[in-house]
Amino acid sequence: MPTIAELSVLFTGNTSSFDAANRRVQAGLTATDDAASSATREVNAVGTAIDRLAGILTRATGRVATFTSELRGLARSAARLGRSMDPAAVAAYAAALANMSGVTGVLSADVVGLRADMQALNRTFNSQAPVTFSGRMGSSSMAMAQLQADLAAAQAQLAQFNGTLAQTRALNPRVSVSGGGGGGNGVGKSALGSAGMMVGRTLSHNLTTPILAVGAAAVYAETQFEAAIAKIQALSGVSKEQAQQWAEAIIKLGPEIGKTPTELAQGMFYVANEFKDGAKAMDILTSAGKMSAIGMGRTAEIAKALVYILHDYEGSNLTAARSSDVLVAATRVGNFDVEKLVGNLGKLLPVASHMRVPFEQVAGAIAVMTREGASVAQASTGITRLFASLEHPAAGVQKALDKVHLSAAGLRIEMQHDLLGALVHVQQATKGSDEAFSKIFPNLLSFKGVLAILGSDLKDSRKQFNEVAKSGGSMAKAFGVTSQTELFQ
């Protein structure tokens, strides 16, 4: 059985240890709380989870502070008992032991609740991370998994500490101060000291470190967002006020369409380089974000495609929403990836828009050609060569057209309304003669492009062109389906 003096030294030492551990825990939790609060602008879709995390941390630090305070009280009572054996000192010591047992019991229960909260929070991050963090929250998910393991260890250590306290309470507080030998049911200071130190280490190092990893990931996301906004202002030439307005609008838009503010800001960079009008730029970005949300590619790449389209068809009343409808319908009808289309639009669209061929007709041709097995690059090159051959027809081409009573100018006008119809007109005029047809389209790529547009089944090709042309509401419908998935709930 330990002497009162030994208990006094033991509790005094533990007080210092727990006090230091508590300061580290509180400092770490405060820093994490601040980081989580500032990161709310980035995480958006999981902002509620971050707020809940802050509440959990506040509760945890309060419990640890109470634990430390009660341990100091127990140490003071032990020290007083070591100096005097009066009834008041004995009563104070017994009361301190009882309070200590109560506090550790509450802390144990709280750790159980904290583990449950963290498991729920981890599920939230796991469901949201693929969209709202673009993979960056993977480290946070692992950190929270580690935290759950650490909390389990803390729970076990608290249980052991509680058992040690229970044994201590069973001691007769009126033992001799002279430090005679302990009884068989006594508790050595090493047992109590080890349990106390193990709890301290678990609650400080193991609790603080993984939660700081969560905070660090959130701070990293916030930093990336701010860097993206700064890049827009620095390189696109917009004012600081406009960049800030976009930043606020992007933060609001993120959770509405299931995209992170950073990804949206990176897409806005390409939009802002071409369109300075705040409202129009946000319309383009919103369309790009929604198309990305339904699985058509990265927001930035889709934003590039929309910028190309709206730039080349400026003045045609083509909007971002309409362009999105056409692209959604074309990818559904055809077999191509919008991201792969982006690199080919720079050569195709200037020629198509110059000939005043509507974007719906161009997209319909790409859809039909890729459905027939052509790649996006082959389809884009074939259509470009087709338009070029009629924009500046060679003498041999004009002569071949004259023989079948057609003209390049007439076909160009016809393509402004019905690209497929114009090619069918050529096919009918040549009466299916491959020789006559090849003279009108002597370039191999344009010839192959025409055959691909006509397709193996003309009736089916016409149906696909019509689906793309009559695509109003396609994007809204597709996004509506996506927004009902668990990812958006």
C-alpha positions, 0 to 999 in steps of 0.5 A, spaced: 500 500 500 502 506 498 504 512 503 500 518 503 507 522 501 507 517 495 500 518 493 502 526 493 508 525 489 504 521 484 498 525 483 503 532 483 507 529 477 501 526 474 498 533 474 504 536 471 503 531 465 496 532 464 496 539 464 502 540 459 498 534 455 491 538 456 495 545 453 497 541 447 490 538 446 487 545 446 492 548 442 491 543 437 484 543 437 483 550 437 488 551 431 484 545 427 477 549 429 480 555 426 482 551 420 476 548 419 472 554 420 476 558 414 476 552 410 468 552 410 468 556 403 472 550 400 468 544 402 461 547 401 458 540 400 461 537 407 460 544 410 455 541 415 460 535 417 466 540 418 461 544 423 460 538 426 467 536 427 468 543 430 463 541 435 466 535 437 472 538 438 470 543 442 466 538 447 473 533 447 477 539 449 472 541 454 472 534 457 480 533 457 480 540 461 475 537 466 479 531 467 485 535 468 482 540 473 479 534 477 486 530 477 489 537 480 484 537 485 486 530 487 493 531 487 492 537 492 487 533 496 493 528 497 498 533 498 494 536 504 492 529 506 500 528 507 501 534 511 495 532 516 490 527 518 485 531 520 478 529 518 477 534 513 483 532 509 481 525 509 474 527 507 476 532 501 481 526 499 475 521 499 471 526 495 476 528 490 477 520 489 470 520 488 469 526 483 475 523 479 472 517 478 466 520 476 469 525 471 473 519 468 467 515 467 463 521 463 470 522 459 469 514 457 462 515 455 464 521 451 469 518 447 464 512 445 460 518 443 466 521 439 468 515 436 460 514 433 460 521 431 467 520 427 465 514 424 459 518 421 463 524 419 468 519 416 462 516 412 460 523 410 467 525 407 467 518 404 461 519 400 462 527 398 470 526 397 469 524 390 466 530 388 467 536 393 474 534 394 477 531 387 481 526 391 484 531 396 480 529 402 483 522 401 488 523 406 483 526 411 479 520 411 485 516 412 486 521 418 479 520 421 480 512 420 486 513 424 483 517 429 477 512 430 483 507 432 486 512 437 479 513 440 478 506 441 485 506 445 483 512 449 477 508 451 481 502 453 486 506 457 480 510 460 477 504 463 484 502 465 485 508 469 478 508 472 479 501 475 485 503 478 482 509 481 476 504 484 482 500 487 485 507 490 478 509 493 478 502 496 484 504 500 484 506 507 486 514 507 488 513 514 494 510 513 500 512 516 504 517 514 511 514 516 510 510 509 509 503 512 508 497 507 502 496 503 497 491 503 495 486 498 490 490 496 494 496 495 495 500 488 503 502 487 504 508 484 507 505 478 500 502 476 496 509 477 502 513 474 502 509 468 495 509 467 494 516 468 500 517 463 498 513 458 491 516 458 495 523 457 499 521 451 492 518 448 488 524 449 494 529 447 498 526 441 494 520 438 487 525 438 491 531 436 495 529 430 490 526 426 485 531 427 490 536 425 491 532 418 484 533 417 484 541 418 491 541 414 487 538 408 481 543 409 486 549 409 490 546 403 483 546 399 482 553 401 489 555 399 488 552 392 481 556 391 484 562 393 490 561 388 485 559 383 482 566 384 488 570 384 490 567 378 484 569 374 485 576 377 492 576 375 492 573 368 485 575 365 485 582 367 479 583 371 478 587 377 479 585 384 472 586 385 470 582 379 474 576 381 471 577 388 464 577 386 466 571 382 469 567 388 463 569 392 458 566 387 463 560 386 462 558 393 455 558 393 454 554 386 459 549 388 454 545 393 448 546 388 452 542 382 456 538 386 463 541 384 468 544 389 470 551 389 477 550 387 475 546 380 470 551 379 475 557 379 480 553 375 474 552 370 473 560 371 480 562 369 479 559 361 472 563 361 474 569 364 480 570 359 474 570 353 468 573 357 469 579 362 461 580 363 460 577 370 453 574 369 455 571 362 461 568 365 457 565 371 452 562 366 458 559 362 461 556 368 455 553 371 453 549 364 460 547 364 460 545 372 453 541 371 456 537 365 462 535 369 457 533 374 453 528 370 460 525 368 462 529 361 469 530 363 473 536 368 470 542 369 476 546 366 476 542 359 468 543 358 469 550 360 474 551 354 469 547 349 464 552 351 468 558 350 471 556 343 463 555 341 461 561 344 467 565 341 466 562 334 459 563 334 458 570 337 452 574 334 448 567 333 444 568 339 447 561 341 448 561 349 452 556 354 445 553 356 444 551 348 451 549 347 450 544 353 444 541 351 447 540 344 453 537 347 449 532 351 445 530 346 451 529 341 455 525 346 449 521 348 447 519 340 454 519 338 461 516 341 466 521 343 468 524 350 468 532 350 475 533 353 477 529 347 473 534 342 476 540 345 483 540 342 479 539 335 474 545 336 480 550 334 480 548 327 473 546 326 469 551 329 472 557 325 471 554 318 464 552 320 462 558 323 465 562 317 460 558 313 454 559 317 453 552 319 449 552 325 453 548 331 447 543 332 449 541 325 456 540 326 455 536 333 450 532 329 455 530 324 460 529 329 455 524 333 454 520 327 461 519 324 463 517 331 457 512 332 460 509 325 467 508 328 471 515 327 475 518 332 473 525 334 480 527 331 478 523 324 471 526 325 473 533 326 478 533 320 473 530 315 468 535 317 473 541 316 476 538 310 469 538 307 467 545 309 474 547 306 473 544 299 466 547 298 469 554 301 474 555 296 473 549 291 478 547 286 477 548 278 476 540 278 471 540 283 467 546 280 467 542 274 464 536 277 459 540 280 457 543 274 456 536 270 451 534 276 447 541 276 450 543 282 454 549 285 459 550 291 455 556 293 448 553 293 451 547 297 454 552 302 447 555 303 443 549 303 448 546 309 446 553 313 440 549 314 441 542 313 448 539 313 446 532 312 440 534 306 446 538 302 450 531 302 444 527 300 443 532 295 450 531 292 449 523 293 442 523 289 445 528 283 451 523 282 446 518 282 450 513 286 456 514 282 463 513 286 467 516 281 463 522 280 462 523 288 470 523 289 471 528 283 466 533 288 470 531 294 477 529 291 481 530 298 481 523 301 479 526 308 473 530 306 471 524 302 471 519 307 468 524 312 462 525 307 461 517 307 461 517 314 456 523 315 451 519 310 452 513 315 451 506 313 443 507 314 441 514 312 434 514 315 438 512 322 443 518 320 437 523 319 434 521 326 441 522 330 441 529 326 434 530 329 436 528 336 441 533 336 438 539 333 432 538 338 436 537 344 432 543 348 433 541 355 437 535 355 442 538 360 437 539 365 434 532 364 441 529 365 443 533 371 436 532 374 437 525 374 444 526 377 442 530 382 437 525 385 443 520 387 446 519 394 452 524 392 447 530 392 443 528 398 
